[in-house]
Amino acid sequence: MWDQIRAVTALNLRSVPQRVGSSLVAVLGIAGVVVVLVGILSMAQGFRRAMTTGGDPLTAVVLRAGASAETASMLGLDAVRWIEDAPGIARDGGRPIASAELVMVVRHGRADTGRAMNVSLRGVQPAAFTIRDEIRLVEGRRFQPGRHEVIVGRAVARRLGNLTTGRSVAWAGRTWEVVGVFQGDGGNAESEVWCDVGMLQQAFRRQNAFQAVYARLESRQRLETLRMALSNDPRFEVDVRQESEYYAEQSRPLTSLITMAGLFISVLMGAGAIFSAVNTMYASVAARTREIATLRALGFGRLAVVCSVLAEAAALARTGGALGALAAWALFDGYAVSTLNFQSMSQVAFAFAVSPALIGLGMAVAMGMGLIGALWPAWRAARLPIAAALRDV
């Protein structure tokens, strides 16, 4: 049986160049589906990576209870001091390694179009640079506490074009000097502008108001200790989360929306590609009617015929999948864009990420479309009446 399958399959594959037109239509249709699917999913993956990169399981984020994001949270100075004194937070020289922070969304125009974009202006305390040790200056220096100075994330600096070292910008009636540019391993922080939290509170008249406390834990196991200590005190109601979990939650809504849209579009295109594969395989069966009938008359079984048709479809699908995956990688991988994060209502810059897993998914989808499209033609080929087919010239 296996010898029959190998012989008929080899014979079928050698005849593919005789049907290059219809075969090319199927290959390009499958390739198009793979390009769209991998491209859209790479956008979702790139956004998720930008949001979660830098999320440290040794860092805890404390927000007001019930707040889904920093912009919906509010903590007073008393609450911040109470959080900093809680057990489980690492200390340096007796001082807690914690940063009470405030985030405001400001508008700033791009250098090329002048169109204004929402930018997250984050006020931090000095410990923020210890907690987020991935933050590194690539240009200039850090801002000095007590001054209207800012440092700009590399992604937002590149996106806007006019937030560079040595320039100044007016926000909230204050003139802020740009003194540095920083990077953060491609994470969400690169889409932010940082300044001293005290100066941000003054500019926006939010004295003693904070939104979140970022704290370095003594160990991962101490997260539960910190959570229990804060939940047992009835004076304040707060939520404690790992930073990595918090950023994953922030990325989930938009990531899910992009993924669902990509799957919907791919299903619609996939239906067309399957229809194309069906036509291609029907054409293949029609062109080989006498050949198939002859083989059947010589004693070749139906299974060998079915396998030969499926093998041809798999070869075409594999070719289309490889072309689509290669095109998606060349077109999208590393392509930098920005979008509005609905949780913070500010722009987040990120790059498309075409990973090996997405390429594998694209190839699997391509093979699935090819085999589904070949099932009925293969069944029809196996059931061809031998006598009638031999009389057909």
Helices and strands as residue ranges (DSSP letters): H 2-14, G 16-19, H 20-52, E 59-64, G 70-72, E 75-76, H 77-84, E 91-92, E 95-96, E 98-109, E 116-124, H 128-131, E 136-140, E 149-153, H 154-160, E 168-171, E 174-183, G 188-191, E 192-196, H 197-203, E 209-210, E 212-216, H 222-231, E 238-242, H 243-287, H 289-297, H 302-332, E 336-341, E 346-351, H 356-382, H 386-391
